[in-house]
Amino acid sequence: MARLSLVGAAVLRDKQVVLVLLLLLPIVAAALFADLIAPYKPLLTGVGPALAPPSTKYPMGTDQAGGDIYSQVIHGSRVALLVGVGSTLLALVIAILIGLPAGYHGGMIDEILMRATDLILSIPSFVLIIFIVVLFGSRINVIVFVIGAVSWPTLARITRAQVLSLKEREFVLAVKALGAGSSNIMFFELLSNVWPSIVPAVTLQIGAAVLTECGLSFLGLGDPNMSSWGRTLWMASRSIYAGAWWGVILPGLATIMTILAFNAMGDALGRSMNPRTIKK
Amino acid sequence: MGVWSYIAKRAALSTVVVLTVALLAFVLVRLAPGDPAELLAGEGASVEYVKMIKAEYGLDRPLTEQLAIYFRNLLMGNLGFSISFSRPVIDVIMERVPQTLLLAGTAIFFAVVIGIVLGISAAKKPYSLRDGLINGVSLTLFSIPVFWLGMVLIFGLSLRVRLFPTGGLFDVGVESNLPNLMVNVGWHLVLPALTLCSYFLATYARLTRAGLLEALGMNYIVAARAKGVSEHDVLYRHALRNALLPVITIAGIQIGLMVGGVVLTEGVFSWPGVGSLLIMAVSYRDYPLVTGIFLITAISVAVSNLVVDMVYAMVDPRVRTGIA
């Protein structure tokens, strides 16, 4: 616990982390209270004139179908966070189930698990995701599952590398001497010490997953029943020729702000959670 | 272990990757909801055509037999028939490969050069203002969806200020004159290459910086400084050489991850490559074409990974001797 609060204090002392939390606050708030904040239903067309520029009535203007872009952006934060966090949690679980035994047991188990990891890593993931979504349908749970199922290799590699260096430490020897079994050592002793090196990679992965979902819905492969930033941007890509800059710029800034927040968080956490740089 | 046995080992691994991908495609098509015959035919196929496909792929026979037919077709380069193009899938894909190589090659070249320069510049004075700025810019570029950047560039530099074309490979009517055609293609290449380059750039800059900082902390650098090697030579002749090795490896690993950027960039700029073909195939629900593009992309990524491994083995003796 003392160690945990030490890490927490070091993290919060980093200005970049605080800044990032401030950036994420409005996004999380928008996702939680979307129905209260958004003035219109996000998927409703014809709530206003087509391609109206931003005004007090339509803060981010309207798209070519007369939909309110502001409401789409507010509701889009739900899909972004759902896909980002959901798929990353799935990837994390797979990564731990692969990385822990690979690093701990070594030998044949390590060889097989790491070859499988390398294999998944060398498949072009975005094309695989498109392929699966086209075959299985554009539903939000398919999208979350598929992004998670192809995103675990990097996390698994980090877990394994960390376990490799941890398993030779004295505290592992001590619990072994106390008679702890290997799964006990892996999931209680090692896992709790692996976190500092995985957490930065996890936040980076959330950013990458949000980016992937945006790309998918920009190609028209997002869940048709949910408002996504990629879909709003896809609509806007058709209307820029009519001079409608608002559909591109404003939703784009929300998207970039979110992805940048997660990436900058990973960047900062990588620095401040590194035990070598924690200062008393 | 010699260079050749190392390369043979990597080649075997690449073959396994390609076979697994092919198997994955086979399994996914059969796991997907709906009739595999209709998926293999493509949307909008007639009843007779679906029946013909069923016979051709042996879909009423056991799975092992279907698998044998599938692999025999693949080995002969038969990826099926695209219903929306009324041509064999392999032909449709192959005629678009050169354009994708041109775009991706240009973007990667500039990303590597600019990325390494930025990385060196950041590592010269770590944790300085300049380092922070370079880090901030590359993080931001890394967080911008390529299709968004592409749209902004089109809006600003093609629609508002009419500097560059909005998309396509060349203008109609310039094909007859080769020098004109080359200039015209180059003109059309600027915006998509810039977009894609900015997406790749961050990776190279960050890798170079991290590699340099690690190398600069090594004992051989202390030794070089102690014997009076100038700071310039320490950085460029001693540290950089070793720092660039991980850049090559990671660049190799990331080729697979970079394909997504190519697809979306081609889509925004209507660049007639494999990426925009995939987008068309998706919107027509042309399943054989989507599957074919997935296989071809995976094969080309496996091949480029192999090439990177070979270059690596030649540059770094530790790899082939297994000392590292």
Interface residues (C-beta under 8 A of the other chain):
Chain A: R115 D118 L119 L121 S122 I123 P124 S125 F126 V127 L128 I130 F131 I132 V134 L135 F136 G137 G207 L211 T212 C214 G215 F218 L219 G220 L221 G230 L233 A236 S237 I240 Y241 G243 W245 V248 I249 G252 T255 I256 I259 L260 N263 A264 D267
Chain B: L13 V16 V17 T20 V21 L24 A25 L28 V29 L31 A32 P33 L39 N135 L139 T140 F142 S143 I144 P145 F147 W148 M151 V152 I154 F155 L159 T166 I253 G256 L257 V259 G260 V263 L264 G267 V268 L278 I279 V282 S283 R285 Y287 V290 T291 I293 F294 T297 A298 V301 A302 N305
